[in-house]
């Protein structure tokens, strides 16, 4: 229910979307790409970020 905006994609070809980072019950970080809609939040994808591709705090790409 909570998360932190990591990246914002206002010009996405499919409409405004963003990357949100959250922490699950077991303390595992998850990234979710989603698009806010008038009546709901559309989730495009969710994944566990790879430490080879992200900084140690998972907020910046390497």
Biopython code that builds the backbone (N, CA, C, O; Angstrom):
import numpy as np
from Bio.PDB.StructureBuilder import StructureBuilder

atoms = [
    (1, "UNK", "N", (0.812, -1.192, 0.000)),
    (1, "UNK", "CA", (0.000, 0.000, 0.000)),
    (1, "UNK", "C", (0.857, 1.258, 0.000)),
    (1, "UNK", "O", (0.353, 2.356, -0.234)),
    (2, "UNK", "N", (2.152, 1.101, 0.262)),
    (2, "UNK", "CA", (3.049, 2.248, 0.244)),
    (2, "UNK", "C", (4.175, 1.975, -0.740)),
    (2, "UNK", "O", (4.464, 0.821, -1.057)),
    (3, "UNK", "N", (4.787, 3.001, -1.207)),
    (3, "UNK", "CA", (5.893, 2.856, -2.149)),
    (3, "UNK", "C", (6.559, 4.194, -2.373)),
    (3, "UNK", "O", (6.089, 5.231, -1.906)),
    (4, "UNK", "N", (7.653, 4.150, -3.089)),
    (4, "UNK", "CA", (8.418, 5.351, -3.394)),
    (4, "UNK", "C", (8.593, 5.458, -4.906)),
    (4, "UNK", "O", (8.988, 4.495, -5.563)),
    (5, "UNK", "N", (8.300, 6.617, -5.441)),
    (5, "UNK", "CA", (8.485, 6.856, -6.864)),
    (5, "UNK", "C", (9.979, 6.846, -7.177)),
    (5, "UNK", "O", (10.746, 7.609, -6.590)),
    (6, "UNK", "N", (10.387, 5.984, -8.098)),
    (6, "UNK", "CA", (11.789, 5.877, -8.490)),
    (6, "UNK", "C", (12.023, 6.583, -9.820)),
    (6, "UNK", "O", (12.985, 7.336, -9.964)),
    (7, "UNK", "N", (11.148, 6.343, -10.785)),
    (7, "UNK", "CA", (11.241, 6.988, -12.094)),
    (7, "UNK", "C", (9.844, 7.338, -12.580)),
    (7, "UNK", "O", (8.884, 6.619, -12.306)),
    (8, "UNK", "N", (9.736, 8.438, -13.296)),
    (8, "UNK", "CA", (8.463, 8.904, -13.842)),
    (8, "UNK", "C", (8.583, 8.948, -15.353)),
    (8, "UNK", "O", (9.566, 9.468, -15.882)),
    (9, "UNK", "N", (7.596, 8.410, -16.054)),
    (9, "UNK", "CA", (7.604, 8.374, -17.509)),
    (9, "UNK", "C", (6.357, 9.087, -18.059)),
    (9, "UNK", "O", (5.441, 8.425, -18.546)),
    (10, "UNK", "N", (6.311, 10.424, -17.989)),
    (10, "UNK", "CA", (5.107, 11.143, -18.427)),
    (10, "UNK", "C", (4.862, 11.053, -19.931)),
    (10, "UNK", "O", (3.728, 11.226, -20.378)),
    (11, "UNK", "N", (5.895, 10.788, -20.713)),
    (11, "UNK", "CA", (5.754, 10.741, -22.167)),
    (11, "UNK", "C", (5.692, 9.316, -22.714)),
    (11, "UNK", "O", (5.896, 9.119, -23.912)),
    (12, "UNK", "N", (5.420, 8.328, -21.882)),
    (12, "UNK", "CA", (5.336, 6.937, -22.327)),
    (12, "UNK", "C", (4.328, 6.814, -23.457)),
    (12, "UNK", "O", (3.257, 7.419, -23.405)),
    (13, "UNK", "N", (4.662, 6.043, -24.466)),
    (13, "UNK", "CA", (3.790, 5.900, -25.646)),
    (13, "UNK", "C", (2.423, 5.311, -25.296)),
    (13, "UNK", "O", (1.458, 5.521, -26.031)),
    (14, "UNK", "N", (2.328, 4.584, -24.195)),
    (14, "UNK", "CA", (1.052, 3.994, -23.778)),
    (14, "UNK", "C", (0.313, 4.864, -22.771)),
    (14, "UNK", "O", (-0.745, 4.480, -22.271)),
    (15, "UNK", "N", (0.864, 6.025, -22.476)),
    (15, "UNK", "CA", (0.278, 6.913, -21.472)),
    (15, "UNK", "C", (1.198, 7.033, -20.275)),
    (15, "UNK", "O", (2.107, 6.223, -20.095)),
    (16, "UNK", "N", (0.963, 8.030, -19.472)),
    (16, "UNK", "CA", (1.801, 8.290, -18.305)),
    (16, "UNK", "C", (1.960, 7.036, -17.451)),
    (16, "UNK", "O", (0.977, 6.370, -17.125)),
    (17, "UNK", "N", (3.203, 6.717, -17.090)),
    (17, "UNK", "CA", (3.467, 5.586, -16.208)),
    (17, "UNK", "C", (4.625, 5.946, -15.286)),
    (17, "UNK", "O", (5.250, 6.996, -15.437)),
    (18, "UNK", "N", (4.900, 5.079, -14.344)),
    (18, "UNK", "CA", (5.990, 5.331, -13.403)),
    (18, "UNK", "C", (6.502, 4.017, -12.829)),
    (18, "UNK", "O", (5.837, 2.983, -12.890)),
    (19, "UNK", "N", (7.696, 4.090, -12.275)),
    (19, "UNK", "CA", (8.310, 2.958, -11.584)),
    (19, "UNK", "C", (8.276, 3.267, -10.096)),
    (19, "UNK", "O", (8.782, 4.296, -9.650)),
    (20, "UNK", "N", (7.672, 2.361, -9.334)),
    (20, "UNK", "CA", (7.528, 2.529, -7.895)),
    (20, "UNK", "C", (8.281, 1.396, -7.202)),
    (20, "UNK", "O", (8.234, 0.245, -7.636)),
    (21, "UNK", "N", (8.966, 1.738, -6.132)),
    (21, "UNK", "CA", (9.681, 0.740, -5.352)),
    (21, "UNK", "C", (8.965, 0.542, -4.029)),
    (21, "UNK", "O", (8.566, 1.506, -3.375)),
    (22, "UNK", "N", (8.806, -0.709, -3.643)),
    (22, "UNK", "CA", (8.212, -1.025, -2.360)),
    (22, "UNK", "C", (8.993, -2.127, -1.680)),
    (22, "UNK", "O", (9.861, -2.754, -2.288)),
    (23, "UNK", "N", (8.687, -2.359, -0.431)),
    (23, "UNK", "CA", (9.341, -3.415, 0.330)),
    (23, "UNK", "C", (8.256, -4.354, 0.834)),
    (23, "UNK", "O", (7.307, -3.935, 1.497)),
    (24, "UNK", "N", (8.414, -5.630, 0.508)),
    (24, "UNK", "CA", (7.433, -6.634, 0.888)),
    (24, "UNK", "C", (7.531, -7.046, 2.340)),
    (24, "UNK", "O", (8.390, -6.562, 3.079)),
    (25, "UNK", "N", (6.652, -7.936, 2.743)),
    (25, "UNK", "CA", (6.575, -8.398, 4.130)),
    (25, "UNK", "C", (7.885, -8.992, 4.635)),
    (25, "UNK", "O", (8.210, -8.858, 5.814)),
    (26, "UNK", "N", (8.625, -9.635, 3.771)),
    (26, "UNK", "CA", (9.873, -10.283, 4.180)),
    (26, "UNK", "C", (11.087, -9.374, 4.007)),
    (26, "UNK", "O", (12.224, -9.825, 4.139)),
    (27, "UNK", "N", (10.848, -8.079, 3.708)),
    (27, "UNK", "CA", (11.928, -7.127, 3.539)),
    (27, "UNK", "C", (12.550, -7.118, 2.163)),
    (27, "UNK", "O", (13.562, -6.452, 1.945)),
    (28, "UNK", "N", (11.964, -7.842, 1.232)),
    (28, "UNK", "CA", (12.471, -7.901, -0.133)),
    (28, "UNK", "C", (11.958, -6.711, -0.939)),
    (28, "UNK", "O", (10.775, -6.375, -0.887)),
    (29, "UNK", "N", (12.870, -6.075, -1.688)),
    (29, "UNK", "CA", (12.519, -4.922, -2.524)),
    (29, "UNK", "C", (11.834, -5.409, -3.800)),
    (29, "UNK", "O", (12.228, -6.420, -4.382)),
    (30, "UNK", "N", (10.804, -4.678, -4.224)),
    (30, "UNK", "CA", (10.112, -4.986, -5.469)),
    (30, "UNK", "C", (9.924, -3.694, -6.247)),
    (30, "UNK", "O", (9.664, -2.639, -5.668)),
    (31, "UNK", "N", (10.058, -3.785, -7.553)),
    (31, "UNK", "CA", (9.769, -2.667, -8.455)),
    (31, "UNK", "C", (8.477, -2.976, -9.199)),
    (31, "UNK", "O", (8.253, -4.103, -9.640)),
    (32, "UNK", "N", (7.631, -1.959, -9.331)),
    (32, "UNK", "CA", (6.357, -2.105, -10.042)),
    (32, "UNK", "C", (6.243, -0.953, -11.037)),
    (32, "UNK", "O", (6.354, 0.215, -10.664)),
    (33, "UNK", "N", (6.019, -1.293, -12.309)),
    (33, "UNK", "CA", (5.747, -0.282, -13.332)),
    (33, "UNK", "C", (4.231, -0.212, -13.461)),
    (33, "UNK", "O", (3.571, -1.221, -13.711)),
    (34, "UNK", "N", (3.685, 0.995, -13.287)),
    (34, "UNK", "CA", (2.238, 1.139, -13.286)),
    (34, "UNK", "C", (1.813, 2.449, -13.948)),
    (34, "UNK", "O", (2.614, 3.364, -14.138)),
    (35, "UNK", "N", (0.534, 2.507, -14.288)),
    (35, "UNK", "CA", (-0.059, 3.685, -14.928)),
    (35, "UNK", "C", (-1.321, 4.063, -14.175)),
    (35, "UNK", "O", (-2.240, 3.252, -14.059)),
    (36, "UNK", "N", (-1.376, 5.283, -13.662)),
    (36, "UNK", "CA", (-2.598, 5.705, -12.976)),
    (36, "UNK", "C", (-3.722, 5.956, -13.988)),
    (36, "UNK", "O", (-3.530, 6.665, -14.976)),
    (37, "UNK", "N", (-4.865, 5.383, -13.735)),
    (37, "UNK", "CA", (-6.055, 5.581, -14.560)),
    (37, "UNK", "C", (-7.121, 6.247, -13.687)),
    (37, "UNK", "O", (-6.970, 6.321, -12.468)),
    (38, "UNK", "N", (-8.176, 6.721, -14.300)),
    (38, "UNK", "CA", (-9.214, 7.435, -13.556)),
    (38, "UNK", "C", (-9.832, 6.567, -12.452)),
    (38, "UNK", "O", (-10.100, 7.059, -11.356)),
    (39, "UNK", "N", (-10.055, 5.293, -12.736)),
    (39, "UNK", "CA", (-10.758, 4.434, -11.792)),
    (39, "UNK", "C", (-9.902, 3.345, -11.160)),
    (39, "UNK", "O", (-10.367, 2.631, -10.273)),
    (40, "UNK", "N", (-8.667, 3.212, -11.603)),
    (40, "UNK", "CA", (-7.826, 2.133, -11.082)),
    (40, "UNK", "C", (-6.356, 2.415, -11.387)),
    (40, "UNK", "O", (-6.028, 3.376, -12.083)),
    (41, "UNK", "N", (-5.495, 1.581, -10.867)),
    (41, "UNK", "CA", (-4.068, 1.649, -11.149)),
    (41, "UNK", "C", (-3.718, 0.438, -12.004)),
    (41, "UNK", "O", (-3.857, -0.700, -11.557)),
    (42, "UNK", "N", (-3.268, 0.677, -13.224)),
    (42, "UNK", "CA", (-2.901, -0.412, -14.134)),
    (42, "UNK", "C", (-1.451, -0.806, -13.868)),
    (42, "UNK", "O", (-0.552, 0.029, -13.968)),
    (43, "UNK", "N", (-1.223, -2.061, -13.534)),
    (43, "UNK", "CA", (0.122, -2.565, -13.293)),
    (43, "UNK", "C", (0.615, -3.237, -14.561)),
    (43, "UNK", "O", (-0.001, -4.182, -15.053)),
    (44, "UNK", "N", (1.744, -2.740, -15.096)),
    (44, "UNK", "CA", (2.325, -3.296, -16.312)),
    (44, "UNK", "C", (3.223, -4.485, -16.001)),
    (44, "UNK", "O", (3.151, -5.523, -16.658)),
    (45, "UNK", "N", (4.067, -4.317, -14.992)),
    (45, "UNK", "CA", (4.982, -5.388, -14.612)),
    (45, "UNK", "C", (5.454, -5.179, -13.184)),
    (45, "UNK", "O", (5.437, -4.062, -12.667)),
    (46, "UNK", "N", (5.867, -6.248, -12.563)),
    (46, "UNK", "CA", (6.452, -6.197, -11.224)),
    (46, "UNK", "C", (7.620, -7.173, -11.212)),
    (46, "UNK", "O", (7.532, -8.272, -11.760)),
    (47, "UNK", "N", (8.719, -6.757, -10.578)),
    (47, "UNK", "CA", (9.898, -7.620, -10.579)),
    (47, "UNK", "C", (10.791, -7.321, -9.381)),
    (47, "UNK", "O", (10.705, -6.253, -8.776)),
    (48, "UNK", "N", (11.638, -8.269, -9.053)),
    (48, "UNK", "CA", (12.675, -8.096, -8.045)),
    (48, "UNK", "C", (13.871, -7.492, -8.777)),
    (48, "UNK", "O", (14.402, -8.126, -9.689)),
    (49, "UNK", "N", (14.314, -6.281, -8.409)),
    (49, "UNK", "CA", (15.402, -5.641, -9.140)),
    (49, "UNK", "C", (16.733, -6.392, -8.979)),
    (49, "UNK", "O", (17.045, -6.917, -7.911)),
    (50, "UNK", "N", (17.492, -6.423, -10.059)),
    (50, "UNK", "CA", (18.794, -7.087, -10.108)),
    (50, "UNK", "C", (19.866, -6.143, -9.569)),
    (50, "UNK", "O", (19.962, -4.999, -10.013)),
    (51, "UNK", "N", (20.664, -6.607, -8.624)),
    (51, "UNK", "CA", (21.704, -5.766, -8.037)),
    (51, "UNK", "C", (22.777, -5.375, -9.053)),
    (51, "UNK", "O", (23.492, -4.397, -8.835)),
    (52, "UNK", "N", (22.907, -6.108, -10.149)),
    (52, "UNK", "CA", (23.857, -5.742, -11.202)),
    (52, "UNK", "C", (23.373, -4.536, -12.003)),
    (52, "UNK", "O", (24.178, -3.838, -12.618)),
    (53, "UNK", "N", (22.062, -4.287, -12.000)),
    (53, "UNK", "CA", (21.485, -3.212, -12.801)),
    (53, "UNK", "C", (21.069, -1.993, -11.973)),
    (53, "UNK", "O", (20.803, -0.928, -12.529)),
    (54, "UNK", "N", (21.014, -2.145, -10.659)),
    (54, "UNK", "CA", (20.533, -1.078, -9.791)),
    (54, "UNK", "C", (21.532, -0.787, -8.686)),
    (54, "UNK", "O", (22.302, -1.663, -8.293)),
    (55, "UNK", "N", (21.522, 0.440, -8.182)),
    (55, "UNK", "CA", (22.363, 0.817, -7.050)),
    (55, "UNK", "C", (21.961, -0.008, -5.826)),
    (55, "UNK", "O", (20.927, -0.677, -5.833)),
    (56, "UNK", "N", (22.769, 0.042, -4.800)),
    (56, "UNK", "CA", (22.504, -0.787, -3.612)),
    (56, "UNK", "C", (21.187, -0.425, -2.913)),
    (56, "UNK", "O", (20.622, -1.247, -2.192)),
    (57, "UNK", "N", (20.696, 0.809, -3.127)),
    (57, "UNK", "CA", (19.401, 1.183, -2.529)),
    (57, "UNK", "C", (18.241, 0.995, -3.517)),
    (57, "UNK", "O", (17.098, 1.319, -3.197)),
    (58, "UNK", "N", (18.532, 0.475, -4.706)),
    (58, "UNK", "CA", (17.533, 0.167, -5.753)),
    (58, "UNK", "C", (16.787, 1.382, -6.278)),
    (58, "UNK", "O", (15.682, 1.253, -6.807)),
    (59, "UNK", "N", (17.386, 2.568, -6.135)),
    (59, "UNK", "CA", (16.718, 3.799, -6.577)),
    (59, "UNK", "C", (17.342, 4.384, -7.850)),
    (59, "UNK", "O", (16.739, 5.248, -8.486)),
    (60, "UNK", "N", (18.523, 3.933, -8.224)),
    (60, "UNK", "CA", (19.218, 4.456, -9.413)),
    (60, "UNK", "C", (19.763, 3.318, -10.254)),
    (60, "UNK", "O", (20.295, 2.335, -9.739)),
    (61, "UNK", "N", (19.617, 3.476, -11.556)),
    (61, "UNK", "CA", (20.190, 2.483, -12.479)),
    (61, "UNK", "C", (21.700, 2.639, -12.533)),
    (61, "UNK", "O", (22.222, 3.747, -12.412)),
    (62, "UNK", "N", (22.389, 1.540, -12.711)),
    (62, "UNK", "CA", (23.858, 1.577, -12.855)),
    (62, "UNK", "C", (24.230, 1.927, -14.267)),
    (62, "UNK", "O", (25.414, 2.009, -14.591)),
]
sb = StructureBuilder()
sb.init_structure("model")
sb.init_model(0)
sb.init_chain("A")
sb.init_seg("    ")
for serial, (resi, resn, name, xyz) in enumerate(atoms, 1):
    if name == "N":
        sb.init_residue(resn, " ", resi, " ")
    sb.init_atom(name, np.array(xyz, "f"), 0.0, 1.0, " ", f" {name:<3s}", serial, name[0])
structure = sb.get_structure()
